[in-house]
Amino acid sequence: MKLQQLLSYTRRAVDEYQMIGEGDRIAVGISGGKDSLTLLYALHGLKRFYPKHFEIEAITVNLGFPGFDLSAIRTLCDELGVRYTVVDTEIGKIIFEDRRESNPCSLCAKMRKGSFNQAAKELGCNKVAYAHHKDDVVETMLLSLIFEGRFHSFSPRTYLDRMDLTVIRPMMFVDEADVIGFKNKYALPVAKSPCPADGHTKREYAKNLLRQLNREHPGCKERMFTAIISGNLEGWPERIPHVR
């Protein structure tokens, strides 16, 4: 996937779900993975021509695992002219050594988001951008069906009243396969997660299940995604269909 195509998908999501307003200051969560780095490129590129002016801040919450090298990401942010902030924490130690959580991902996500949102507020941001793509939207729906018994997925735009922040997901129309292609084409400086639970989660199960379903029933991922965005899900903002 070329940058132009990424920007097209991103603008569609931003326009259809009214994600960006004039004067917004958006914190981009940089985990070090391919998705968050692609999101950084997407919003940096969109910023150059989008009719509503906005600024971006890149933030990484460092969980404290040894060997997590962010130097290449810092270099990329310098090249793009984006301010980069690293929030150092001991979340990894707390979860795996102090508490020895049997199900670490839920608590980790909560603590990581708390640190990220706090940093975003301190930097003067009113919005935070997550790098969830189309596959994430569908996988979340599958997890909700299987483990919660409801048809649900995260919203493209969500207001967090306790933090006075709005969460946006500008890559929701981008396939994961295209993100992988973008990463390879533009040689994104991915920093591999040193988390011991990486790759052993319920989400990984849903990812593998979705791949199997789409392999056995070609196009089913796209049909499920269409069902989600057309399903009038609770908490989702009004959608203004994109005019081509």
C-alpha positions in Angstrom: 0.0 0.0 0.0 1.3 3.4 -1.0 1.0 6.5 1.2 -1.7 8.0 -1.1 -3.9 5.0 -0.5 -3.4 5.1 3.2 -4.3 8.8 3.3 -7.5 8.1 1.3 -8.6 5.4 3.8 -7.7 7.7 6.7 -9.6 10.7 5.3 -12.7 8.5 4.6 -12.8 7.5 8.3 -12.1 11.0 9.6 -14.8 12.5 7.4 -17.5 9.8 7.8 -17.2 9.8 11.6 -16.3 13.5 12.1 -13.1 12.6 14.0 -11.1 15.9 13.6 -12.2 19.5 14.2 -10.5 22.8 13.7 -7.7 23.4 16.1 -7.5 19.8 17.5 -4.4 18.7 19.2 -4.1 14.9 18.8 -1.9 12.5 20.7 -0.9 9.5 18.7 -0.2 6.4 20.7 3.1 4.8 19.5 3.5 1.3 20.8 6.4 0.6 18.5 4.4 -1.8 16.3 3.5 -1.5 12.6 0.0 -0.2 13.3 0.9 2.8 15.4 3.8 3.8 13.1 1.5 3.6 10.1 -1.0 5.8 12.0 1.7 8.3 12.6 2.4 8.5 8.9 -1.3 8.7 8.1 -2.0 11.7 10.4 1.2 13.4 9.5 0.3 13.2 5.8 -3.3 14.2 6.3 -2.3 17.2 8.3 -0.6 18.7 5.2 -3.8 19.1 3.2 -6.8 18.5 5.5 -9.1 21.6 5.5 -9.3 21.6 9.3 -6.0 22.5 10.9 -4.7 20.2 13.6 -1.5 19.3 15.4 -0.2 15.9 16.5 2.0 14.7 19.4 3.6 11.2 19.4 3.6 9.4 22.8 5.0 6.1 23.8 4.2 4.5 27.2 7.3 2.5 28.1 6.2 -0.5 30.2 9.8 -0.9 31.6 10.8 -4.2 29.9 14.5 -4.4 29.2 15.7 -4.2 25.6 12.9 -2.0 24.3 14.9 0.3 21.9 13.0 3.4 20.8 15.9 5.3 19.2 14.8 4.6 15.6 11.3 5.8 16.3 12.7 8.9 17.8 14.7 9.5 14.7 11.6 9.0 12.5 9.7 11.6 14.6 12.5 14.0 14.2 12.5 13.5 10.4 8.7 14.1 10.3 8.9 17.1 12.6 6.7 15.5 15.2 7.4 16.0 18.9 8.0 12.6 20.6 7.4 12.0 24.3 8.3 8.7 26.1 6.5 8.1 29.4 8.7 5.7 31.5 6.7 3.4 33.8 7.1 0.2 35.8 3.8 -1.3 34.5 5.6 -4.5 33.3 7.2 -5.0 36.7 3.9 -4.4 38.6 2.0 -6.9 36.5 4.5 -9.7 36.0 6.6 -9.5 39.1 4.7 -7.7 41.9 1.1 -8.9 41.1 2.0 -11.9 38.9 -1.3 -11.5 37.0 -2.7 -14.7 35.5 -4.6 -12.6 32.9 -2.2 -9.6 32.5 -3.5 -8.0 29.3 -6.6 -6.4 30.7 -4.8 -4.6 33.6 -1.9 -3.7 31.4 -4.2 -2.1 28.8 -6.0 -0.1 31.6 -2.7 1.1 33.2 -1.1 1.9 29.8 -4.2 3.9 28.6 -4.2 5.8 31.9 -0.6 6.8 31.5 -1.1 7.7 27.9 -4.2 9.8 28.5 -2.5 11.6 31.4 0.5 12.5 29.2 -1.9 13.6 26.4 -3.6 16.0 28.8 -0.3 17.4 30.1 0.7 18.1 26.4 -2.5 20.0 25.8 -4.2 17.5 23.6 -8.0 17.2 23.4 -8.0 14.0 21.3 -6.1 10.7 21.3 -5.7 8.5 18.3 -5.5 4.7 18.4 -4.2 2.6 15.6 -7.0 0.0 15.3 -7.5 -1.2 11.8 -10.3 -3.0 10.0 -9.2 -6.5 11.3 -9.2 -5.1 14.8 -12.8 -3.9 14.4 -14.0 -7.4 13.3 -11.8 -9.3 15.8 -13.3 -7.2 18.6 -16.8 -8.1 17.4 -15.9 -11.8 17.4 -14.5 -11.6 20.9 -17.6 -9.9 22.1 -19.9 -12.5 20.5 -17.9 -15.5 21.8 -17.0 -14.3 25.3 -19.7 -11.7 26.1 -22.8 -12.8 24.1 -23.4 -9.5 22.4 -22.9 -7.9 19.0 -20.4 -5.1 19.7 -17.2 -3.4 18.6 -15.3 -0.3 19.7 -16.6 3.0 18.4 -14.8 5.1 15.7 -15.1 8.1 18.1 -15.6 8.0 21.8 -15.7 10.8 24.4 -14.0 10.1 27.7 -15.8 12.4 30.1 -13.6 11.7 33.1 -10.5 12.8 31.1 -12.2 15.3 28.8 -10.6 13.5 25.9 -12.0 12.1 22.6 -10.6 8.8 21.3 -10.5 8.5 17.5 -9.6 5.5 15.3 -8.6 6.9 11.9 -7.4 3.6 10.4 -10.6 1.7 10.8 -11.0 1.3 7.0 -7.5 -0.1 6.5 -6.9 -3.8 6.2 -4.1 -5.3 8.3 -2.6 -6.8 5.1 -2.2 -3.3 3.8 -0.6 -2.1 7.0 2.0 -4.9 6.6 2.6 -3.9 3.0 3.0 -0.3 4.0 5.5 -1.2 6.8 7.6 -3.2 4.3 7.4 -0.6 1.5 8.4 2.3 3.8 10.7 0.3 6.1 9.0 1.4 9.3 11.3 1.2 12.3 9.2 -1.4 14.2 10.3 -2.0 17.8 9.4 -5.5 18.8 7.4 -5.8 22.0 9.4 -7.6 24.7 6.2 -8.4 26.7 6.1 -12.1 27.7 2.4 -12.3 26.9 2.8 -11.0 23.4 1.1 -13.4 20.9 -0.6 -15.5 23.6 -3.9 -13.6 24.1 -7.6 -13.9 23.3 -7.1 -11.3 20.6 -4.5 -13.5 19.0 -7.1 -16.3 19.1 -9.7 -14.1 17.4 -7.1 -13.0 14.8 -6.4 -16.6 13.8 -10.1 -17.5 13.8 -10.8 -14.6 11.4 -8.0 -15.7 9.1 -9.4 -19.2 9.0 -13.0 -18.0 8.4 -11.9 -15.7 5.6 -9.8 -18.5 4.1 -12.7 -20.9 4.1 -15.3 -18.3 3.1 -13.5 -15.6 1.0 -14.9 -12.1 1.6 -16.5 -12.9 5.0 -14.3 -10.5 6.8 -15.5 -7.7 4.6 -19.1 -8.8 5.0 -18.7 -8.8 8.8 -17.2 -5.4 8.8 -20.1 -4.1 6.7 -22.5 -5.6 9.2 -20.7 -3.7 12.0 -20.7 -0.3 10.4 -24.3 -0.7 9.2 -25.5 -2.1 12.5 -26.4 1.0 14.4 -24.4 -0.1 17.3 -24.9 1.5 20.7 -22.4 4.3 21.3 -21.4 4.8 17.7 -21.6 8.3 16.3 -23.7 9.2 13.3 -22.0 8.2 10.1 -21.9 10.6 7.1 -21.3 8.2 4.1 -18.3 9.2 2.0 -19.3 10.6 -1.4 -16.9 9.4 -4.1 
